Protein backbone atom coordinates (compact mmCIF):
# COMPACT_ATOMS: atom_id res chain seq x y z
CA UNK A 1 0.00 0.00 0.00
CA UNK A 2 1.43 3.38 -1.00
CA UNK A 3 1.63 5.99 1.75
CA UNK A 4 0.77 9.63 1.16
CA UNK A 5 0.74 13.16 2.61
CA UNK A 6 -1.99 15.31 4.14
CA UNK A 7 -3.37 16.54 0.78
CA UNK A 8 -4.03 12.96 -0.28
CA UNK A 9 -5.57 12.24 3.13
CA UNK A 10 -7.96 15.20 2.87
CA UNK A 11 -9.04 14.14 -0.63
CA UNK A 12 -9.76 10.61 0.62
CA UNK A 13 -11.83 12.00 3.52
CA UNK A 14 -13.75 14.28 1.12
CA UNK A 15 -14.62 11.12 -0.82
CA UNK A 16 -16.00 9.50 2.34
CA UNK A 17 -13.01 7.38 3.39
CA UNK A 18 -11.36 7.19 6.78
CA UNK A 19 -7.58 7.53 6.95
CA UNK A 20 -4.86 6.97 9.50
CA UNK A 21 -1.16 7.49 9.87
CA UNK A 22 0.87 4.30 9.67
CA UNK A 23 2.65 5.30 12.88
CA UNK A 24 -0.54 5.51 14.93
CA UNK A 25 -0.59 2.44 17.10
CA UNK A 26 -4.08 2.71 18.59
CA UNK A 27 -6.36 -0.06 17.37
CA UNK A 28 -9.09 1.45 15.18
CA UNK A 29 -7.64 4.96 15.39
CA UNK A 30 -8.50 7.01 12.28
CA UNK A 31 -9.71 10.38 11.08
CA UNK A 32 -12.62 11.32 8.85
CA UNK A 33 -14.96 14.15 7.99
CA UNK A 34 -18.08 14.50 10.14
CA UNK A 35 -20.72 16.12 7.88
CA UNK A 36 -22.62 19.13 9.17
CA UNK A 37 -25.92 17.25 8.92
CA UNK A 38 -24.70 14.78 11.56
CA UNK A 39 -24.89 17.45 14.25
CA UNK A 40 -27.92 16.99 16.50
CA UNK A 41 -30.33 19.92 16.15
CA UNK A 42 -33.43 18.40 17.72
CA UNK A 43 -35.34 19.55 20.77
CA UNK A 44 -33.07 19.80 23.79
CA UNK A 45 -29.93 19.97 21.69
CA UNK A 46 -27.59 22.88 22.42
CA UNK A 47 -27.85 23.58 18.66
CA UNK A 48 -31.65 23.47 18.36
CA UNK A 49 -31.91 27.19 17.51
CA UNK A 50 -29.18 27.01 14.87
CA UNK A 51 -30.10 26.59 11.23
CA UNK A 52 -28.44 24.18 8.79
CA UNK A 53 -26.37 27.05 7.32
CA UNK A 54 -24.84 27.72 10.74
CA UNK A 55 -23.12 24.35 10.97
CA UNK A 56 -19.97 23.21 9.19
CA UNK A 57 -18.34 19.83 8.64
CA UNK A 58 -15.31 19.02 10.77
CA UNK A 59 -12.54 16.43 10.92
CA UNK A 60 -12.97 13.99 13.76
CA UNK A 61 -10.60 11.41 15.17
CA UNK A 62 -11.67 8.06 16.55
CA UNK A 63 -9.34 7.13 19.37
CA UNK A 64 -8.34 3.64 20.49
CA UNK A 65 -11.32 3.61 22.90
CA UNK A 66 -13.75 4.25 20.02
CA UNK A 67 -14.62 7.84 21.00
CA UNK A 68 -14.86 10.52 18.30
CA UNK A 69 -13.90 14.14 18.91
CA UNK A 70 -12.51 17.05 16.85
CA UNK A 71 -9.01 16.50 15.49
CA UNK A 72 -6.40 19.25 15.44
CA UNK A 73 -3.50 18.35 13.19
CA UNK A 74 -0.05 18.98 14.64
CA UNK A 75 2.88 20.28 12.60
CA UNK A 76 4.07 16.68 12.41
CA UNK A 77 0.66 15.56 11.09
CA UNK A 78 0.66 18.27 8.42
CA UNK A 79 4.12 17.36 7.14
CA UNK A 80 3.84 13.57 7.50
CA UNK A 81 3.94 11.30 4.47
CA UNK A 82 2.66 8.16 6.16
CA UNK A 83 -1.13 8.44 5.63
CA UNK A 84 -3.01 5.38 4.48
CA UNK A 85 -6.61 4.25 4.16
CA UNK A 86 -8.03 2.96 7.45
CA UNK A 87 -9.50 -0.52 7.41
C-alpha positions in Angstrom: 0.0 0.0 0.0 1.4 3.4 -1.0 1.6 6.0 1.7 0.8 9.6 1.2 0.7 13.2 2.6 -2.0 15.3 4.1 -3.4 16.5 0.8 -4.0 13.0 -0.3 -5.6 12.2 3.1 -8.0 15.2 2.9 -9.0 14.1 -0.6 -9.8 10.6 0.6 -11.8 12.0 3.5 -13.7 14.3 1.1 -14.6 11.1 -0.8 -16.0 9.5 2.3 -13.0 7.4 3.4 -11.4 7.2 6.8 -7.6 7.5 7.0 -4.9 7.0 9.5 -1.2 7.5 9.9 0.9 4.3 9.7 2.7 5.3 12.9 -0.5 5.5 14.9 -0.6 2.4 17.1 -4.1 2.7 18.6 -6.4 -0.1 17.4 -9.1 1.5 15.2 -7.6 5.0 15.4 -8.5 7.0 12.3 -9.7 10.4 11.1 -12.6 11.3 8.9 -15.0 14.2 8.0 -18.1 14.5 10.1 -20.7 16.1 7.9 -22.6 19.1 9.2 -25.9 17.2 8.9 -24.7 14.8 11.6 -24.9 17.4 14.2 -27.9 17.0 16.5 -30.3 19.9 16.2 -33.4 18.4 17.7 -35.3 19.6 20.8 -33.1 19.8 23.8 -29.9 20.0 21.7 -27.6 22.9 22.4 -27.8 23.6 18.7 -31.6 23.5 18.4 -31.9 27.2 17.5 -29.2 27.0 14.9 -30.1 26.6 11.2 -28.4 24.2 8.8 -26.4 27.0 7.3 -24.8 27.7 10.7 -23.1 24.4 11.0 -20.0 23.2 9.2 -18.3 19.8 8.6 -15.3 19.0 10.8 -12.5 16.4 10.9 -13.0 14.0 13.8 -10.6 11.4 15.2 -11.7 8.1 16.5 -9.3 7.1 19.4 -8.3 3.6 20.5 -11.3 3.6 22.9 -13.8 4.3 20.0 -14.6 7.8 21.0 -14.9 10.5 18.3 -13.9 14.1 18.9 -12.5 17.0 16.8 -9.0 16.5 15.5 -6.4 19.2 15.4 -3.5 18.4 13.2 -0.1 19.0 14.6 2.9 20.3 12.6 4.1 16.7 12.4 0.7 15.6 11.1 0.7 18.3 8.4 4.1 17.4 7.1 3.8 13.6 7.5 3.9 11.3 4.5 2.7 8.2 6.2 -1.1 8.4 5.6 -3.0 5.4 4.5 -6.6 4.2 4.2 -8.0 3.0 7.5 -9.5 -0.5 7.4 
